[in-house]
Amino acid sequence: MQISGSSAVVVGGAGGLGEATVRRLHGAGAKVVVADLADDRGKALEQELGVRYVRTDATSEDDVLAALAEAESAGPLRISVDCHGGPASGGRLLGRDGTPISLDGFRKTIDVYLTGVFNVLRLAAAAIAKQEPGEDGGRGVIVNTASIAAYEGQIGQLPYAAAKGGVVSMTLVAARDLSPLGVRVVTIAPGTFLTPAYGKAGDQLEAYWGPQVPHPRRMGRSPEYAALVEHICENGYLNGEVIRLDGALRFPPK
């Protein structure tokens, strides 16, 4: 699939993984829409790169449709990347005093990290499916973001692990559902990635997580995620797969 000349929407495009992806796709010739809630950073990217910024809550149908419409107006929409984040509740299933974990916190985490991904997935699929097919019948690709917590959720990560596990489980089913339309679905499951959001605390995280990664012995970098997104877009035989991007890290219990 040719990235150059296609339009792309990156949900969470003003964050660490998202910004790197926006820069990578823009550099490859895509017409990119940054869909995010971080107005300052989104508008800064718009001014710097000439991309388009649309304020977008991933859980809102109207917001996502507006971002997709903006992308469609720029050219054939063939790429949707979702790496949005948000608040996540935590805690053990039962606290030390025997109190169960908050149901409301669980629901909110699922809403952001699973329902939001599903919302973008279904709406992006409908938009991409309207494009003209290429020589192999392909119309485009949807890239979602899970986490290795889907496989090795740590103590206190139950809501987040459940949400990311849902993203993993949707991948193959969505790819099968969309195969007659020529729309591919691939998920990236990152390990520990160092992004600007951590600020000075990033040094402490690097010191903690870096030695635990078999090789290379450091946290991941956002451009490495973006490079994988670019490859997924260009490699038309990648479909229905979850790709771990973690330096062979496996989370310990805590």
N, C-alpha and C positions, 0 to 999 in steps of 0.2 A: 504494500500500500504506500502511495506517495504522500508524505507529510506536506511537502511544499504545495501550496495552493489550496490545501484543505483548511477548514476552520476547526477549531478545537475549543472546548470549554474545560476549564480546570477549576473544579469546586474545591475551595480551600486554597486557591491559587495565590493568596497573599501570605501564607505561612511558609515555614522552612522547606518542606518537601514540595509544596505547591509552587512556591516562587521559583525553585530550581527547575521544576518541570515547565513552568511558563517560559523561562529563559531558554530552555533547551528546545522546546517546540517552536518558539519564536525564531530562534537561530536556525532551525531547520526549514523555515519558510512557511510555517502555519500562521493563520490569522487567529490569534488567541483571545478568548474572553476569560478574564479573571472573575470568578464568582466567589464572593467571600463576604464576611461581615466586618472585616478590618478596613474601614474606609480610608484611613490615612495611608496605610501601606498599599492598598489597592490602587488608589489614585496616584501614588508616587510611581508605581509600576506603569500605569497608564501614561503618565507624562514622560517617563524615561524611555520606554520601549515602543510606545505607540500602540500598545494593546488596548483592549477595552475592559473597563471595570464595571461590573453590575453587582450591586449589593444583594446578597443571596443567602437566605437561610435554607439549608439543605432539606429541612423538614417541611418547607412550605411549597406547595404545588405551584402557586402563582409565581413565587420568586424563581424557582428553577425553570419554569416555562419562559420567563422573561429573559433569563440568561441564555437559554437555548435559542430563543428567537433572535437575540442579538448576534449569536454566533452564526445562525443561518443567514442572516442578512449580510454577513461578510464573505460568505462562500459556502461551498458544500460542506456540511457538518459531518465529519467522519471520525472524530476523536472526542471521547469524553473521559476525563480523568477525575476521580473523586478521592481526595486525601484530606477532607475537612476534619477538623477536630472539635473540641468543646469540653464542657465539664463532664467529669466521670466520678461517680460515687465509689467508695471503697469500704473496706472493713471486712472482718471475718463473718462467716455465715451466722455464727453466734459469738457475741462479745464475751469478755471474761466474766461478766455478770449474768450470762445466759440470755441476754437480749438479742432477738433476731435482727439481722441486717434490715435496713429500711426498704420497704417495698417501693416507696415513692422514689428513692434514690435509684433503685434498680430500673424502674420504668423510665426515668429521665435519661439514664445512661443508654438504655436500649433505644430510646427515641433518637438520640443524637447519633450514636455509632452504628446502629443497624437500620432503624426505620428511615433515617436520613439517606443512607446509602441506597436502600431499596427505592426510595422516592426518586433519586437521581437516576438510578439504573433504569427504572421503567419509563421515565419520561425521555431520557436520552435515547433509549432503544427505539422509541416511537419516532423520534426526530431523525435518527440516523437511518432507519429503515426506509425513509422516503427518498433517500439519495439514489442516484443512478449507480448501478453496480459496475464494478471493474471487470477485467477480463476473466477473473476466476469467480465472479459472482459476489465478491465481497463488497460490502457497503461501508464498513467502518469497524471501530473497536471501542469497547468500554473497558477501562482499567479501574478497578476498585482497590482499596487499601484495607488490609486486615492487620494482623500483628502475629508474631510468634506466640503471643499470649493466648491465641486461639487454641494452641496445642499444649502449652506449658504455662498456663495461668498460675501466677504466684499467689501465695496466701494474701488475702485481702483484695484480690482482683476479680472476684467472681462476676460482678456485673459487666465489667469491661471484657473479660474473657468470653462471657456468654455472647456479647454483642459481636465481637470479632469472630467468634466461632460461627455465628450466623452468616457473616459475610463470606467466610470460607465455604460454608455449605451451599450458599446460593450460586456459587460460581459455575459449577458444572451444569446445574439445572437450567440456569439462565442461558448458558452457551447452547444447550440442547434446544431450549425453547426458541432461540433466535437463529439457529442454524439455517432454517429454510429461507431466512431473510438476508443471510450473508453478513450478520453482525456478530463479531467475536466478543467474548467476555473473558478477561484474564484478571486475576487478583495478585497483588504483591503483598507479602507478609513480611514487613521489616522487623528486624531485631531492634537493638538500641541505637537510635540515630541522634546525633548531636545537631540541634537546630538553634537558631538565634533566640528562640523563645525562652530558652533556659537562662540566657544572660550569663552573669558571673557564676551562677550555680553549675553551669556547664562544665567548668573545670573540675568541680567535685564529682560530677557524674562520670566524666572521662576517667578520673583516677579510680573510681569504683568499678565501672563496667569494662573499661579497656582491658585490664588484665584477665578478665573472664572470657573474652572472645578468643577462640583458638587461633585464628589467623584471618586477617591481620589483627593484632592485639590493640584494638582501638574501637571506638564507636563508629557507626556508619556516618557518611557524609551525604548531605542532600543531593549533590550532583550525581552520586552513585545511584540513587533512586531514580533520578530524572533520566539517566543514561539507560536504565532498564526500561522505563516507559517508552523511550524512543525506539528501542529494539523491539519491544512488543508491538508497537505500531507498525513497524516495517516488516516484521516476520509474520507473514500471513498464515503460517501453520501453527502458531501458538494460539491455542483456544481451549477454554474450559479448564485451565490449569491455575493452581496457586503456587507462586514462586516465592520461596523463602529467600530473603536477602539479609543475612545475619552473620556472616563470617563463621558459620558452623556453631554459633552460640545456641545453647539449650538452657532455658531459664531454670535455675534452682528453685526449690520451694519458696524461698524468700531472700 
